[in-house]
Amino acid sequence: MLLTLLIIWLRSWQQAPTPARVDFQKDIRPILERCQPCHFTGGQMYQRLPFDRPETVTKLGTRLFTRIRDEKQREVIRRFLAAK
């Protein structure tokens, strides 16, 4: 019995925590704020690529990485795309 409990505890301890769900407004949009003013309301690129909409990020996918160099930010975007 004690051995069983120990095995269960060890397995739960070894499992990696699941990453939190990525929220567009909270997690993705702040990364894209650097693309102001062009890709936001009133900007020259807003009609073609509005970065205030999750659909645009989904449509572009990892092509966003041509402008986003930070690996941590890229990972957040990858998790957002994987959830779609």
C-alpha positions in Angstrom: 0.0 0.0 0.0 2.7 2.4 1.0 4.7 1.5 -2.2 1.6 2.2 -4.3 1.2 5.7 -2.8 4.8 6.4 -3.3 4.7 5.5 -7.0 1.6 7.6 -7.5 3.2 10.6 -5.8 6.4 10.2 -7.9 4.5 10.1 -11.1 2.4 13.2 -10.3 5.6 15.0 -9.3 7.4 14.1 -12.5 4.7 15.3 -14.9 5.3 18.7 -16.4 2.6 21.2 -15.6 0.3 22.1 -18.5 0.8 25.6 -19.7 -2.0 28.1 -19.0 -4.4 28.8 -21.9 -3.2 31.7 -24.0 -5.6 34.6 -24.2 -5.4 36.9 -27.2 -6.1 40.2 -25.4 -3.9 39.4 -22.4 -1.0 37.5 -24.0 -0.8 38.1 -27.7 -1.9 41.7 -28.2 0.8 43.1 -25.9 3.4 41.4 -28.1 1.9 43.0 -31.2 1.7 46.5 -29.7 5.2 47.1 -31.1 3.5 47.1 -34.5 1.6 50.3 -33.7 0.4 52.5 -35.4 0.5 50.7 -38.8 -1.4 47.5 -37.9 -3.9 49.0 -35.6 -7.0 51.2 -36.1 -6.1 54.1 -38.4 -2.8 52.7 -39.5 -1.7 52.2 -43.1 -1.7 48.4 -42.9 -4.8 48.0 -40.8 -7.2 47.2 -43.7 -4.9 44.3 -44.9 -3.5 43.0 -41.6 -5.4 44.2 -38.5 -3.3 43.0 -35.5 -6.1 43.7 -33.0 -7.9 40.6 -34.3 -7.1 37.0 -33.4 -8.0 35.9 -36.9 -5.1 37.8 -38.3 -2.6 36.0 -36.1 -4.2 32.7 -36.9 -4.0 33.5 -40.7 -0.4 34.6 -40.5 0.8 31.9 -38.2 4.5 31.7 -37.8 5.1 34.2 -40.5 4.8 36.7 -37.7 8.2 35.6 -36.5 9.9 37.6 -39.3 9.3 40.6 -37.0 9.1 38.9 -33.6 12.6 37.7 -32.5 12.1 37.0 -28.8 11.8 33.3 -28.3 9.6 33.5 -25.3 7.1 35.7 -27.3 7.3 33.2 -30.2 6.5 30.4 -27.8 3.4 32.2 -26.6 2.3 32.7 -30.2 2.9 29.0 -30.9 0.8 28.0 -28.0 -2.0 30.3 -29.2 -1.8 28.8 -32.7 -1.8 25.3 -31.4 -5.0 25.9 -29.5 -6.8 27.1 -32.6 
